[in-house]
Amino acid sequence: MSITADRPATIAADPCTLVSAEVFDKITRYFAARQEVSQAYPERAVGLSSSF
């Protein structure tokens, strides 16, 4: 027996497109504050910027 999806799954090219820009900014600011890292770190962690 095999299980298949009715339609192919799609992957968002940019994780930031999954939520509004305002929500994404709030999430990354919260993460940066809680983990005591720069704002750039959570943005890179989710793939917004390809350079480390």
TAVEN-V420199 format. One record per backbone hydrogen bond with DSSP energy under -0.5 kcal/mol. CO is the residue of the C=O (numbers start at 1). NH is the residue of the N-H. Records with the same first field share a line. If there is no record, write none. Layout:
# TAVEN-V420199
CO->NH / NH
This chain:
# TAVEN-V420199
14->17
15->18
16->19
20->24
21->25
22->26
23->27
24->28
25->29
26->30
27->31
28->32
29->33
30->34
31->35
32->36 / 37
38->41 / 42
39->43
40->44
41->45
42->46
43->48 / 49
44->47
